[in-house]
Amino acid sequence: MNSLNRYADPVYCITRLIVGLMLACHGLQLVFGMFGGMPGSNNAWLQVGGWIQLVGGFLIGFPV
């Protein structure tokens, strides 16, 4: 098992980047209608959720 420990940090970094970008893309879809989404939905909860996904996704993918 010790031979796989050297891959733990790069795999964690790549996984975090992919998951963060996927979450941000879904937020972009809800808020701005990118990637075939519906922009400016009348439902306020969808807009709030979209902004949370957008900001949270970028914070997960690219930590400060």
C-alpha positions in Angstrom: 0.0 0.0 0.0 2.9 2.4 0.5 3.7 2.4 -3.2 0.3 4.0 -3.9 0.7 6.8 -1.3 2.8 8.8 -3.7 -0.2 9.2 -6.0 -2.6 10.3 -3.2 -2.0 14.1 -3.5 -2.1 14.3 -7.3 -5.3 12.2 -7.5 -6.9 14.3 -4.8 -6.0 17.5 -6.6 -7.3 16.3 -10.0 -10.5 15.0 -8.4 -11.1 18.3 -6.6 -10.6 20.2 -9.8 -13.0 18.1 -11.8 -15.7 18.1 -9.2 -15.4 21.8 -8.7 -15.6 22.6 -12.4 -18.6 20.3 -12.9 -20.4 22.1 -10.1 -19.5 25.5 -11.5 -20.7 24.5 -15.0 -24.0 23.5 -13.5 -24.2 26.8 -11.8 -23.5 28.6 -15.1 -26.3 26.6 -16.7 -28.8 27.7 -14.1 -27.8 31.3 -13.8 -26.7 32.4 -17.3 -28.2 29.7 -19.5 -24.9 28.4 -20.8 -24.5 24.9 -22.1 -28.2 24.6 -23.1 -29.7 25.8 -19.9 -32.6 28.2 -19.3 -31.4 31.8 -18.5 -33.2 34.0 -16.1 -35.6 31.5 -14.6 -38.6 33.0 -12.8 -38.0 30.8 -9.8 -35.9 32.7 -7.2 -34.7 29.4 -5.5 -33.2 28.2 -8.8 -31.3 31.5 -9.1 -30.0 31.2 -5.5 -29.0 27.6 -6.0 -27.3 28.4 -9.2 -25.2 31.2 -7.6 -24.3 28.9 -4.7 -23.2 26.2 -7.2 -21.3 28.7 -9.3 -19.3 30.3 -6.5 -18.9 27.0 -4.5 -17.7 25.2 -7.5 -15.0 27.7 -8.2 -14.0 27.7 -4.5 -13.8 23.9 -4.5 -11.9 23.7 -7.8 -9.5 26.6 -7.2 -9.0 27.0 -3.4 -7.9 30.4 -2.2 
